[in-house]
Every structure is written in C-alpha cells, then in structure tokens.
C-alpha cells in the first residue's frame, strides 16, 4: 500500500500521482487533504501519512510546496525514513542507500514531468542491503529505540 498526503500546495500534484499509481496498477490510499483548503497545514497530513506508513510497514508519498516541511514532520515518527527527492538519481539513491519509506516531493520547485519520473524511480528501486548502508540504518534504529 502507498499512502498519499498533501497540503494545499501539493493538492493538484497529489491528484496526478493518484492517476499515475492507478495507471501503474499500484494500490494507494489518499489520506488527505481531500478538499482543497488554502489554509491547511502540511503538518497534519504528514503526520497522518507517517503514522500509517509506520503502523503498516508500507510506503508513503507526501507533497507540499517545498517538500521540506512534510519531510521534517514525517521524520518525527519512529520508524519513518522520509526523504525529499528532487531528481530521479536522488530518488534511486534514497531507496538504495537509505531505504526511505516516504518520498517527499516539491510541488513548487520540481515540474510535474520530473516528479512523475521521481515517483516511478522510488517505486521501482530496492534497498541495496550493502553492509555500510545496513550498519547506518541499524544505528538509526538503535537511537530510535532508546530515544523515541
């Protein structure tokens, strides 16, 4: 399952992403916002998606204007590895090296065509399992188990 969420800045792009996921035959659930609201806050939607991703050990895609705000909020949840990706290569490396489980996107600074490629790469990449990457992720897990 892929959980989706966005604020008003990412609302339109989220609709496109839902269309792409359906076209690619990927199961997804939109956790909101379901109606455009220029006064909504990215914090609410990032938290909702991050909690579901952590609970279900699933994937998520979050969108706001910069992609930074949703990334900051999502990473407050234990077990979440959210990353802002602005290029296809970065998306691939974020999964291969850091095993991100939430892709964060910028609606303001990355065009729709590039965001589509970034999403596709996120979904088609796999964690490398290289010792150094596993070791680093284990250090994060250990920190979370003691401090979160």
N, CA, C and O atoms as a GROMACS GRO file, in nm:
protein
  592
    1UNK      N    1   0.085  -0.118   0.000
    1UNK     CA    2   0.000   0.000   0.000
    1UNK      C    3   0.089   0.124   0.000
    1UNK      O    4   0.194   0.128   0.065
    2UNK      N    5   0.045   0.223  -0.074
    2UNK     CA    6   0.113   0.353  -0.078
    2UNK      C    7   0.015   0.456  -0.026
    2UNK      O    8  -0.092   0.477  -0.084
    3UNK      N    9   0.052   0.522   0.083
    3UNK     CA   10  -0.033   0.625   0.142
    3UNK      C   11   0.009   0.761   0.089
    3UNK      O   12   0.128   0.791   0.080
    4UNK      N   13  -0.089   0.843   0.055
    4UNK     CA   14  -0.063   0.976  -0.001
    4UNK      C   15  -0.118   1.084   0.090
    4UNK      O   16  -0.220   1.066   0.157
    5UNK      N   17  -0.047   1.197   0.092
    5UNK     CA   18  -0.095   1.312   0.166
    5UNK      C   19  -0.032   1.439   0.113
    5UNK      O   20   0.080   1.438   0.062
    6UNK      N   21  -0.106   1.549   0.125
    6UNK     CA   22  -0.052   1.678   0.081
    6UNK      C   23  -0.128   1.792   0.146
    6UNK      O   24  -0.241   1.776   0.193
    7UNK      N   25  -0.063   1.906   0.147
    7UNK     CA   26  -0.133   2.029   0.184
    7UNK      C   27  -0.186   2.094   0.057
    7UNK      O   28  -0.186   2.032  -0.050
    8UNK      N   29  -0.230   2.217   0.068
    8UNK     CA   30  -0.289   2.287  -0.047
    8UNK      C   31  -0.190   2.305  -0.162
    8UNK      O   32  -0.230   2.302  -0.278
    9UNK      N   33  -0.062   2.324  -0.131
    9UNK     CA   34   0.038   2.344  -0.237
    9UNK      C   35   0.059   2.216  -0.318
    9UNK      O   36   0.088   2.223  -0.438
   10UNK      N   37   0.044   2.102  -0.256
   10UNK     CA   38   0.064   1.975  -0.325
   10UNK      C   39  -0.063   1.907  -0.370
   10UNK      O   40  -0.059   1.797  -0.425
   11UNK      N   41  -0.177   1.972  -0.347
   11UNK     CA   42  -0.307   1.910  -0.373
   11UNK      C   43  -0.322   1.865  -0.519
   11UNK      O   44  -0.364   1.752  -0.544
   12UNK      N   45  -0.290   1.950  -0.612
   12UNK     CA   46  -0.305   1.918  -0.754
   12UNK      C   47  -0.210   1.804  -0.795
   12UNK      O   48  -0.251   1.711  -0.864
   13UNK      N   49  -0.085   1.813  -0.752
   13UNK     CA   50   0.012   1.708  -0.785
   13UNK      C   51  -0.030   1.575  -0.724
   13UNK      O   52  -0.013   1.470  -0.787
   14UNK      N   53  -0.083   1.576  -0.605
   14UNK     CA   54  -0.130   1.452  -0.543
   14UNK      C   55  -0.236   1.385  -0.630
   14UNK      O   56  -0.237   1.263  -0.643
   15UNK      N   57  -0.326   1.464  -0.687
   15UNK     CA   58  -0.426   1.408  -0.778
   15UNK      C   59  -0.363   1.340  -0.898
   15UNK      O   60  -0.408   1.233  -0.940
   16UNK      N   61  -0.260   1.402  -0.953
   16UNK     CA   62  -0.188   1.341  -1.066
   16UNK      C   63  -0.120   1.212  -1.022
   16UNK      O   64  -0.124   1.112  -1.094
   17UNK      N   65  -0.058   1.214  -0.905
   17UNK     CA   66   0.011   1.094  -0.856
   17UNK      C   67  -0.088   0.979  -0.839
   17UNK      O   68  -0.055   0.865  -0.873
   18UNK      N   69  -0.206   1.007  -0.789
   18UNK     CA   70  -0.309   0.902  -0.777
   18UNK      C   71  -0.340   0.843  -0.914
   18UNK      O   72  -0.354   0.721  -0.927
   19UNK      N   73  -0.351   0.927  -1.016
   19UNK     CA   74  -0.376   0.879  -1.152
   19UNK      C   75  -0.262   0.790  -1.200
   19UNK      O   76  -0.285   0.684  -1.257
   20UNK      N   77  -0.138   0.834  -1.177
   20UNK     CA   78  -0.022   0.754  -1.220
   20UNK      C   79  -0.021   0.620  -1.149
   20UNK      O   80   0.002   0.517  -1.212
   21UNK      N   81  -0.045   0.620  -1.018
   21UNK     CA   82  -0.042   0.495  -0.943
   21UNK      C   83  -0.149   0.399  -0.992
   21UNK      O   84  -0.125   0.278  -1.002
   22UNK      N   85  -0.266   0.450  -1.023
   22UNK     CA   86  -0.372   0.365  -1.079
   22UNK      C   87  -0.330   0.309  -1.214
   22UNK      O   88  -0.352   0.192  -1.243
   23UNK      N   89  -0.270   0.394  -1.297
   23UNK     CA   90  -0.222   0.352  -1.429
   23UNK      C   91  -0.115   0.244  -1.415
   23UNK      O   92  -0.110   0.151  -1.496
   24UNK      N   93  -0.031   0.255  -1.314
   24UNK     CA   94   0.077   0.159  -1.290
   24UNK      C   95   0.030   0.040  -1.206
   24UNK      O   96   0.110  -0.045  -1.167
   25UNK      N   97  -0.100   0.035  -1.177
   25UNK     CA   98  -0.162  -0.073  -1.100
   25UNK      C   99  -0.101  -0.089  -0.961
   25UNK      O  100  -0.073  -0.200  -0.917
   26UNK      N  101  -0.082   0.024  -0.894
   26UNK     CA  102  -0.031   0.027  -0.756
   26UNK      C  103  -0.146   0.062  -0.663
   26UNK      O  104  -0.225   0.152  -0.691
   27UNK      N  105  -0.156  -0.010  -0.552
   27UNK     CA  106  -0.258   0.020  -0.453
   27UNK      C  107  -0.219   0.144  -0.375
   27UNK      O  108  -0.107   0.156  -0.327
   28UNK      N  109  -0.313   0.237  -0.365
   28UNK     CA  110  -0.285   0.359  -0.289
   28UNK      C  111  -0.409   0.403  -0.215
   28UNK      O  112  -0.522   0.369  -0.250
   29UNK      N  113  -0.384   0.481  -0.111
   29UNK     CA  114  -0.493   0.539  -0.034
   29UNK      C  115  -0.458   0.684  -0.005
   29UNK      O  116  -0.350   0.713   0.049
   30UNK      N  117  -0.547   0.773  -0.040
   30UNK     CA  118  -0.530   0.916  -0.017
   30UNK      C  119  -0.579   0.947   0.124
   30UNK      O  120  -0.697   0.931   0.154
   31UNK      N  121  -0.488   0.992   0.210
   31UNK     CA  122  -0.524   1.024   0.348
   31UNK      C  123  -0.556   1.172   0.367
   31UNK      O  124  -0.583   1.216   0.479
   32UNK      N  125  -0.552   1.248   0.261
   32UNK     CA  126  -0.593   1.388   0.270
   32UNK      C  127  -0.484   1.486   0.231
   32UNK      O  128  -0.369   1.447   0.207
   33UNK      N  129  -0.518   1.600   0.227
   33UNK     CA  130  -0.649   1.659   0.239
   33UNK      C  131  -0.734   1.618   0.118
   33UNK      O  132  -0.682   1.607   0.006
   34UNK      N  133  -0.862   1.597   0.139
   34UNK     CA  134  -0.949   1.552   0.030
   34UNK      C  135  -1.015   1.667  -0.043
   34UNK      O  136  -1.068   1.649  -0.153
   35UNK      N  137  -1.013   1.784   0.016
   35UNK     CA  138  -1.068   1.904  -0.046
   35UNK      C  139  -0.964   2.014  -0.038
   35UNK      O  140  -0.897   2.030   0.064
   36UNK      N  141  -0.951   2.090  -0.145
   36UNK     CA  142  -0.855   2.200  -0.146
   36UNK      C  143  -0.891   2.300  -0.037
   36UNK      O  144  -1.004   2.347  -0.029
   37UNK      N  145  -0.793   2.332   0.046
   37UNK     CA  146  -0.811   2.430   0.154
   37UNK      C  147  -0.682   2.511   0.165
   37UNK      O  148  -0.582   2.461   0.216
   38UNK      N  149  -0.684   2.634   0.119
   38UNK     CA  150  -0.563   2.716   0.115
   38UNK      C  151  -0.505   2.743   0.254
   38UNK      O  152  -0.391   2.789   0.265
   39UNK      N  153  -0.582   2.716   0.358
   39UNK     CA  154  -0.536   2.742   0.494
   39UNK      C  155  -0.493   2.616   0.570
   39UNK      O  156  -0.466   2.623   0.689
   40UNK      N  157  -0.487   2.501   0.501
   40UNK     CA  158  -0.447   2.380   0.572
   40UNK      C  159  -0.297   2.380   0.600
   40UNK      O  160  -0.223   2.461   0.544
   41UNK      N  161  -0.254   2.290   0.686
   41UNK     CA  162  -0.114   2.282   0.726
   41UNK      C  163  -0.055   2.147   0.688
   41UNK      O  164  -0.114   2.043   0.714
   42UNK      N  165   0.062   2.151   0.627
   42UNK     CA  166   0.130   2.027   0.586
   42UNK      C  167   0.153   1.934   0.705
   42UNK      O  168   0.156   1.812   0.688
   43UNK      N  169   0.170   1.990   0.823
   43UNK     CA  170   0.198   1.911   0.943
   43UNK      C  171   0.092   1.803   0.964
   43UNK      O  172   0.125   1.688   0.994
   44UNK      N  173  -0.033   1.840   0.949
   44UNK     CA  174  -0.143   1.747   0.976
   44UNK      C  175  -0.141   1.627   0.882
   44UNK      O  176  -0.162   1.513   0.924
   45UNK      N  177  -0.116   1.653   0.754
   45UNK     CA  178  -0.121   1.544   0.655
   45UNK      C  179   0.005   1.460   0.661
   45UNK      O  180  -0.001   1.338   0.642
   46UNK      N  181   0.119   1.522   0.688
   46UNK     CA  182   0.243   1.446   0.701
   46UNK      C  183   0.235   1.351   0.820
   46UNK      O  184   0.278   1.236   0.811
   47UNK      N  185   0.181   1.398   0.930
   47UNK     CA  186   0.168   1.316   1.049
   47UNK      C  187   0.074   1.197   1.023
   47UNK      O  188   0.104   1.084   1.064
   48UNK      N  189  -0.035   1.223   0.958
   48UNK     CA  190  -0.133   1.118   0.928
   48UNK      C  191  -0.071   1.008   0.841
   48UNK      O  192  -0.087   0.889   0.869
   49UNK      N  193  -0.002   1.048   0.736
   49UNK     CA  194   0.061   0.951   0.646
   49UNK      C  195   0.174   0.877   0.717
   49UNK      O  196   0.183   0.755   0.708
   50UNK      N  197   0.259   0.949   0.788
   50UNK     CA  198   0.373   0.886   0.855
   50UNK      C  199   0.328   0.781   0.957
   50UNK      O  200   0.388   0.674   0.966
   51UNK      N  201   0.225   0.811   1.031
   51UNK     CA  202   0.175   0.714   1.129
   51UNK      C  203   0.124   0.587   1.061
   51UNK      O  204   0.150   0.477   1.109
   52UNK      N  205   0.054   0.601   0.948
   52UNK     CA  206   0.003   0.483   0.876
   52UNK      C  207   0.117   0.403   0.814
   52UNK      O  208   0.116   0.280   0.817
   53UNK      N  209   0.215   0.473   0.758
   53UNK     CA  210   0.329   0.404   0.698
   53UNK      C  211   0.403   0.324   0.805
   53UNK      O  212   0.438   0.208   0.782
   54UNK      N  213   0.427   0.384   0.921
   54UNK     CA  214   0.497   0.315   1.029
   54UNK      C  215   0.414   0.198   1.082
   54UNK      O  216   0.468   0.090   1.105
   55UNK      N  217   0.285   0.219   1.100
   55UNK     CA  218   0.196   0.115   1.152
   55UNK      C  219   0.187  -0.004   1.058
   55UNK      O  220   0.192  -0.119   1.102
   56UNK      N  221   0.173   0.023   0.929
   56UNK     CA  222   0.151  -0.083   0.831
   56UNK      C  223   0.278  -0.131   0.762
   56UNK      O  224   0.273  -0.222   0.679
   57UNK      N  225   0.392  -0.071   0.797
   57UNK     CA  226   0.518  -0.101   0.728
   57UNK      C  227   0.498  -0.089   0.577
   57UNK      O  228   0.531  -0.179   0.500
   58UNK      N  229   0.443   0.024   0.538
   58UNK     CA  230   0.406   0.050   0.399
   58UNK      C  231   0.496   0.159   0.342
   58UNK      O  232   0.602   0.190   0.397
   59UNK      N  233   0.453   0.216   0.231
   59UNK     CA  234   0.522   0.329   0.168
   59UNK      C  235   0.430   0.450   0.170
   59UNK      O  236   0.308   0.437   0.182
   60UNK      N  237   0.489   0.567   0.156
   60UNK     CA  238   0.411   0.689   0.151
   60UNK      C  239   0.471   0.790   0.056
   60UNK      O  240   0.590   0.787   0.026
   61UNK      N  241   0.386   0.880   0.011
   61UNK     CA  242   0.430   0.994  -0.071
   61UNK      C  243   0.362   1.117  -0.014
   61UNK      O  244   0.240   1.122  -0.001
   62UNK      N  245   0.443   1.216   0.021
   62UNK     CA  246   0.395   1.342   0.076
   62UNK      C  247   0.438   1.457  -0.012
   62UNK      O  248   0.548   1.457  -0.066
   63UNK      N  249   0.350   1.555  -0.027
   63UNK     CA  250   0.379   1.670  -0.112
   63UNK      C  251   0.339   1.798  -0.041
   63UNK      O  252   0.231   1.808   0.017
   64UNK      N  253   0.430   1.895  -0.045
   64UNK     CA  254   0.398   2.032  -0.003
   64UNK      C  255   0.470   2.124  -0.101
   64UNK      O  256   0.524   2.077  -0.201
   65UNK      N  257   0.471   2.252  -0.075
   65UNK     CA  258   0.534   2.345  -0.167
   65UNK      C  259   0.680   2.314  -0.191
   65UNK      O  260   0.724   2.300  -0.306
   66UNK      N  261   0.756   2.303  -0.084
   66UNK     CA  262   0.900   2.278  -0.096
   66UNK      C  263   0.935   2.131  -0.082
   66UNK      O  264   1.038   2.087  -0.132
   67UNK      N  265   0.851   2.055  -0.015
   67UNK     CA  266   0.882   1.916   0.018
   67UNK      C  267   0.958   1.904   0.149
   67UNK      O  268   0.972   1.794   0.203
   68UNK      N  269   1.007   2.014   0.199
   68UNK     CA  270   1.087   2.013   0.321
   68UNK      C  271   0.998   1.998   0.445
   68UNK      O  272   1.028   1.916   0.533
   69UNK      N  273   0.892   2.074   0.452
   69UNK     CA  274   0.806   2.070   0.570
   69UNK      C  275   0.751   1.931   0.598
   69UNK      O  276   0.754   1.885   0.712
   70UNK      N  277   0.700   1.864   0.494
   70UNK     CA  278   0.645   1.730   0.514
   70UNK      C  279   0.755   1.631   0.555
   70UNK      O  280   0.730   1.539   0.632
   71UNK      N  281   0.875   1.652   0.504
   71UNK     CA  282   0.987   1.566   0.541
   71UNK      C  283   1.023   1.583   0.688
   71UNK      O  284   1.043   1.485   0.760
   72UNK      N  285   1.030   1.708   0.732
   72UNK     CA  286   1.062   1.734   0.872
   72UNK      C  287   0.959   1.668   0.964
   72UNK      O  288   0.996   1.601   1.060
   73UNK      N  289   0.831   1.687   0.934
   73UNK     CA  290   0.726   1.632   1.020
   73UNK      C  291   0.726   1.480   1.018
   73UNK      O  292   0.719   1.417   1.123
   74UNK      N  293   0.733   1.421   0.900
   74UNK     CA  294   0.726   1.275   0.889
   74UNK      C  295   0.839   1.208   0.966
   74UNK      O  296   0.820   1.103   1.027
   75UNK      N  297   0.957   1.269   0.964
   75UNK     CA  298   1.072   1.209   1.031
   75UNK      C  299   1.065   1.218   1.183
   75UNK      O  300   1.156   1.169   1.250
   76UNK      N  301   0.962   1.278   1.238
   76UNK     CA  302   0.941   1.278   1.383
   76UNK      C  303   0.881   1.146   1.432
   76UNK      O  304   0.881   1.119   1.552
   77UNK      N  305   0.831   1.065   1.339
   77UNK     CA  306   0.765   0.940   1.374
   77UNK      C  307   0.866   0.825   1.371
   77UNK      O  308   0.939   0.807   1.273
   78UNK      N  309   0.869   0.749   1.479
   78UNK     CA  310   0.960   0.635   1.490
   78UNK      C  311   0.939   0.538   1.374
   78UNK      O  312   0.826   0.502   1.342
   79UNK      N  313   1.048   0.499   1.311
   79UNK     CA  314   1.041   0.403   1.200
   79UNK      C  315   1.028   0.466   1.064
   79UNK      O  316   1.030   0.397   0.962
   80UNK      N  317   1.015   0.597   1.060
   80UNK     CA  318   1.000   0.665   0.932
   80UNK      C  319   1.135   0.713   0.883
   80UNK      O  320   1.216   0.769   0.957
   81UNK      N  321   1.156   0.690   0.754
   81UNK     CA  322   1.274   0.739   0.684
   81UNK      C  323   1.222   0.815   0.562
   81UNK      O  324   1.213   0.760   0.452
   82UNK      N  325   1.190   0.941   0.584
   82UNK     CA  326   1.134   1.024   0.477
   82UNK      C  327   1.246   1.104   0.412
   82UNK      O  328   1.335   1.155   0.481
   83UNK      N  329   1.241   1.115   0.281
   83UNK     CA  330   1.343   1.191   0.210
   83UNK      C  331   1.283   1.277   0.100
   83UNK      O  332   1.199   1.232   0.021
   84UNK      N  333   1.328   1.400   0.096
   84UNK     CA  334   1.292   1.491  -0.013
   84UNK      C  335   1.379   1.458  -0.133
   84UNK      O  336   1.501   1.460  -0.124
   85UNK      N  337   1.317   1.428  -0.245
   85UNK     CA  338   1.390   1.396  -0.368
   85UNK      C  339   1.349   1.493  -0.477
   85UNK      O  340   1.230   1.514  -0.503
   86UNK      N  341   1.449   1.552  -0.541
   86UNK     CA  342   1.425   1.649  -0.648
   86UNK      C  343   1.481   1.602  -0.782
   86UNK      O  344   1.476   1.676  -0.880
   87UNK      N  345   1.534   1.481  -0.785
   87UNK     CA  346   1.583   1.425  -0.912
   87UNK      C  347   1.562   1.274  -0.911
   87UNK      O  348   1.543   1.213  -0.806
   88UNK      N  349   1.566   1.216  -1.028
   88UNK     CA  350   1.549   1.071  -1.042
   88UNK      C  351   1.664   0.998  -0.973
   88UNK      O  352   1.642   0.900  -0.902
   89UNK      N  353   1.786   1.045  -0.995
   89UNK     CA  354   1.903   0.980  -0.934
   89UNK      C  355   1.894   0.986  -0.781
   89UNK      O  356   1.924   0.888  -0.713
   90UNK      N  357   1.853   1.100  -0.729
   90UNK     CA  358   1.839   1.114  -0.585
   90UNK      C  359   1.733   1.018  -0.531
   90UNK      O  360   1.750   0.960  -0.424
   91UNK      N  361   1.624   1.000  -0.604
   91UNK     CA  362   1.518   0.908  -0.564
   91UNK      C  363   1.571   0.764  -0.558
   91UNK      O  364   1.543   0.691  -0.463
   92UNK      N  365   1.646   0.725  -0.658
   92UNK     CA  366   1.703   0.590  -0.661
   92UNK      C  367   1.799   0.569  -0.545
   92UNK      O  368   1.792   0.467  -0.476
   93UNK      N  369   1.889   0.665  -0.523
   93UNK     CA  370   1.988   0.652  -0.416
   93UNK      C  371   1.922   0.657  -0.278
   93UNK      O  372   1.969   0.592  -0.185
   94UNK      N  373   1.814   0.734  -0.265
   94UNK     CA  374   1.744   0.743  -0.136
   94UNK      C  375   1.689   0.607  -0.094
   94UNK      O  376   1.688   0.574   0.024
   95UNK      N  377   1.644   0.530  -0.191
   95UNK     CA  378   1.594   0.395  -0.160
   95UNK      C  379   1.710   0.298  -0.148
   95UNK      O  380   1.717   0.223  -0.050
   96UNK      N  381   1.801   0.296  -0.244
   96UNK     CA  382   1.911   0.200  -0.244
   96UNK      C  383   2.000   0.214  -0.120
   96UNK      O  384   2.040   0.113  -0.062
   97UNK      N  385   2.030   0.337  -0.081
   97UNK     CA  386   2.124   0.360   0.028
   97UNK      C  387   2.056   0.379   0.164
   97UNK      O  388   2.105   0.330   0.265
   98UNK      N  389   1.944   0.450   0.166
   98UNK     CA  390   1.882   0.490   0.292
   98UNK      C  391   1.748   0.423   0.318
   98UNK      O  392   1.687   0.444   0.423
   99UNK      N  393   1.702   0.344   0.222
   99UNK     CA  394   1.578   0.266   0.238
   99UNK      C  395   1.461   0.354   0.282
   99UNK      O  396   1.386   0.318   0.373
  100UNK      N  397   1.446   0.471   0.216
  100UNK     CA  398   1.336   0.560   0.257
  100UNK      C  399   1.203   0.489   0.237
  100UNK      O  400   1.184   0.411   0.143
  101UNK      N  401   1.110   0.517   0.328
  101UNK     CA  402   0.977   0.461   0.314
  101UNK      C  403   0.872   0.568   0.285
  101UNK      O  404   0.755   0.536   0.260
  102UNK      N  405   0.913   0.694   0.289
  102UNK     CA  406   0.825   0.803   0.246
  102UNK      C  407   0.903   0.894   0.152
  102UNK      O  408   1.008   0.947   0.187
  103UNK      N  409   0.850   0.910   0.033
  103UNK     CA  410   0.904   1.003  -0.065
  103UNK      C  411   0.837   1.138  -0.045
  103UNK      O  412   0.714   1.146  -0.044
  104UNK      N  413   0.917   1.242  -0.029
  104UNK     CA  414   0.864   1.378  -0.016
  104UNK      C  415   0.895   1.454  -0.144
  104UNK      O  416   1.006   1.449  -0.196
  105UNK      N  417   0.794   1.524  -0.192
  105UNK     CA  418   0.806   1.594  -0.319
  105UNK      C  419   0.775   1.742  -0.304
  105UNK      O  420   0.698   1.784  -0.217
  106UNK      N  421   0.837   1.820  -0.393
  106UNK     CA  422   0.812   1.964  -0.400
  106UNK      C  423   0.719   1.993  -0.517
  106UNK      O  424   0.748   1.960  -0.632
  107UNK      N  425   0.606   2.056  -0.486
  107UNK     CA  426   0.514   2.099  -0.592
  107UNK      C  427   0.559   2.230  -0.654
  107UNK      O  428   0.522   2.260  -0.768
  108UNK      N  429   0.637   2.309  -0.582
  108UNK     CA  430   0.678   2.441  -0.629
  108UNK      C  431   0.805   2.441  -0.712
  108UNK      O  432   0.818   2.522  -0.805
  109UNK      N  433   0.899   2.353  -0.682
  109UNK     CA  434   1.033   2.364  -0.741
  109UNK      C  435   1.069   2.252  -0.838
  109UNK      O  436   1.176   2.255  -0.898
  110UNK      N  437   0.982   2.154  -0.853
  110UNK     CA  438   1.005   2.044  -0.946
  110UNK      C  439   0.881   2.032  -1.034
  110UNK      O  440   0.769   2.030  -0.984
  111UNK      N  441   0.902   2.023  -1.166
  111UNK     CA  442   0.786   2.018  -1.256
  111UNK      C  443   0.719   1.880  -1.251
  111UNK      O  444   0.776   1.782  -1.203
  112UNK      N  445   0.597   1.876  -1.302
  112UNK     CA  446   0.516   1.755  -1.296
  112UNK      C  447   0.582   1.636  -1.364
  112UNK      O  448   0.581   1.525  -1.312
  113UNK      N  449   0.640   1.660  -1.481
  113UNK     CA  450   0.704   1.551  -1.556
  113UNK      C  451   0.820   1.491  -1.476
  113UNK      O  452   0.834   1.369  -1.469
  114UNK      N  453   0.902   1.576  -1.416
  114UNK     CA  454   1.014   1.525  -1.335
  114UNK      C  455   0.964   1.456  -1.209
  114UNK      O  456   1.019   1.353  -1.169
  115UNK      N  457   0.860   1.510  -1.146
  115UNK     CA  458   0.804   1.444  -1.028
  115UNK      C  459   0.751   1.305  -1.063
  115UNK      O  460   0.763   1.213  -0.983
  116UNK      N  461   0.692   1.290  -1.181
  116UNK     CA  462   0.644   1.158  -1.223
  116UNK      C  463   0.760   1.059  -1.232
  116UNK      O  464   0.749   0.945  -1.186
  117UNK      N  465   0.870   1.102  -1.290
  117UNK     CA  466   0.988   1.015  -1.302
  117UNK      C  467   1.045   0.981  -1.164
  117UNK      O  468   1.090   0.869  -1.141
  118UNK      N  469   1.044   1.078  -1.074
  118UNK     CA  470   1.094   1.058  -0.938
  118UNK      C  471   1.009   0.954  -0.866
  118UNK      O  472   1.062   0.865  -0.799
  119UNK      N  473   0.877   0.966  -0.878
  119UNK     CA  474   0.785   0.870  -0.815
  119UNK      C  475   0.809   0.730  -0.871
  119UNK      O  476   0.818   0.633  -0.796
  120UNK      N  477   0.818   0.720  -1.001
  120UNK     CA  478   0.838   0.589  -1.064
  120UNK      C  479   0.968   0.525  -1.016
  120UNK      O  480   0.972   0.406  -0.987
  121UNK      N  481   1.075   0.605  -1.006
  121UNK     CA  482   1.202   0.551  -0.959
  121UNK      C  483   1.192   0.507  -0.813
  121UNK      O  484   1.244   0.401  -0.777
  122UNK      N  485   1.126   0.586  -0.730
  122UNK     CA  486   1.106   0.549  -0.589
  122UNK      C  487   1.040   0.412  -0.580
  122UNK      O  488   1.082   0.328  -0.500
  123UNK      N  489   0.938   0.389  -0.659
  123UNK     CA  490   0.863   0.264  -0.652
  123UNK      C  491   0.936   0.146  -0.713
  123UNK      O  492   0.911   0.032  -0.676
  124UNK      N  493   1.027   0.172  -0.805
  124UNK     CA  494   1.098   0.064  -0.875
  124UNK      C  495   1.236   0.035  -0.819
  124UNK      O  496   1.304  -0.056  -0.867
  125UNK      N  497   1.278   0.110  -0.720
  125UNK     CA  498   1.411   0.089  -0.660
  125UNK      C  499   1.399  -0.002  -0.539
  125UNK      O  500   1.293  -0.011  -0.476
  126UNK      N  501   1.510  -0.069  -0.507
  126UNK     CA  502   1.512  -0.154  -0.388
  126UNK      C  503   1.638  -0.124  -0.306
  126UNK      O  504   1.741  -0.084  -0.360
  127UNK      N  505   1.626  -0.144  -0.177
  127UNK     CA  506   1.738  -0.123  -0.085
  127UNK      C  507   1.851  -0.217  -0.122
  127UNK      O  508   1.828  -0.336  -0.143
  128UNK      N  509   1.973  -0.165  -0.129
  128UNK     CA  510   2.088  -0.244  -0.172
  128UNK      C  511   2.126  -0.351  -0.070
  128UNK      O  512   2.175  -0.458  -0.108
  129UNK      N  513   2.105  -0.323   0.057
  129UNK     CA  514   2.145  -0.417   0.161
  129UNK      C  515   2.295  -0.418   0.186
  129UNK      O  516   2.344  -0.500   0.262
  130UNK      N  517   2.368  -0.327   0.122
  130UNK     CA  518   2.512  -0.320   0.144
  130UNK      C  519   2.540  -0.302   0.293
  130UNK      O  520   2.465  -0.235   0.364
  131UNK      N  521   2.648  -0.362   0.338
  131UNK     CA  522   2.681  -0.361   0.481
  131UNK      C  523   2.685  -0.220   0.538
  131UNK      O  524   2.631  -0.196   0.646
  132UNK      N  525   2.748  -0.127   0.468
  132UNK     CA  526   2.761   0.009   0.522
  132UNK      C  527   2.625   0.077   0.536
  132UNK      O  528   2.602   0.152   0.631
  133UNK      N  529   2.536   0.053   0.442
  133UNK     CA  530   2.402   0.113   0.449
  133UNK      C  531   2.320   0.047   0.560
  133UNK      O  532   2.248   0.115   0.634
  134UNK      N  533   2.330  -0.083   0.569
  134UNK     CA  534   2.259  -0.155   0.675
  134UNK      C  535   2.309  -0.109   0.812
  134UNK      O  536   2.230  -0.085   0.903
  135UNK      N  537   2.440  -0.097   0.826
  135UNK     CA  538   2.501  -0.053   0.953
  135UNK      C  539   2.448   0.085   0.993
  135UNK      O  540   2.415   0.107   1.110
  136UNK      N  541   2.440   0.175   0.899
  136UNK     CA  542   2.392   0.311   0.927
  136UNK      C  543   2.245   0.311   0.968
  136UNK      O  544   2.205   0.380   1.061
  137UNK      N  545   2.166   0.233   0.898
  137UNK     CA  546   2.024   0.225   0.934
  137UNK      C  547   2.005   0.159   1.070
  137UNK      O  548   1.914   0.196   1.145
  138UNK      N  549   2.090   0.064   1.102
  138UNK     CA  550   2.082   0.000   1.234
  138UNK      C  551   2.114   0.101   1.345
  138UNK      O  552   2.052   0.096   1.451
  139UNK      N  553   2.207   0.189   1.321
  139UNK     CA  554   2.237   0.294   1.419
  139UNK      C  555   2.116   0.385   1.441
  139UNK      O  556   2.089   0.426   1.553
  140UNK      N  557   2.045   0.415   1.334
  140UNK     CA  558   1.923   0.496   1.347
  140UNK      C  559   1.819   0.420   1.429
  140UNK      O  560   1.757   0.477   1.519
  141UNK      N  561   1.800   0.292   1.398
  141UNK     CA  562   1.702   0.211   1.472
  141UNK      C  563   1.738   0.204   1.621
  141UNK      O  564   1.650   0.214   1.706
  142UNK      N  565   1.866   0.188   1.650
  142UNK     CA  566   1.909   0.182   1.790
  142UNK      C  567   1.881   0.314   1.860
  142UNK      O  568   1.835   0.316   1.974
  143UNK      N  569   1.909   0.424   1.795
  143UNK     CA  570   1.881   0.554   1.854
  143UNK      C  571   1.732   0.570   1.880
  143UNK      O  572   1.690   0.613   1.988
  144UNK      N  573   1.651   0.534   1.781
  144UNK     CA  574   1.506   0.545   1.797
  144UNK      C  575   1.454   0.459   1.912
  144UNK      O  576   1.366   0.501   1.986
  145UNK      N  577   1.509   0.340   1.927
  145UNK     CA  578   1.460   0.250   2.032
  145UNK      C  579   1.489   0.305   2.171
  145UNK      O  580   1.417   0.273   2.266
  146UNK      N  581   1.592   0.385   2.185
  146UNK     CA  582   1.628   0.441   2.315
  146UNK      C  583   1.570   0.579   2.340
  146UNK      O  584   1.549   0.618   2.455
  147UNK      N  585   1.542   0.652   2.234
  147UNK     CA  586   1.510   0.794   2.249
  147UNK      C  587   1.374   0.837   2.194
  147UNK      O  588   1.334   0.952   2.215
  148UNK      N  589   1.305   0.750   2.127
  148UNK     CA  590   1.177   0.792   2.068
  148UNK      C  591   1.060   0.716   2.128
  148UNK      O  592   0.946   0.739   2.090
   0.00000   0.00000   0.00000
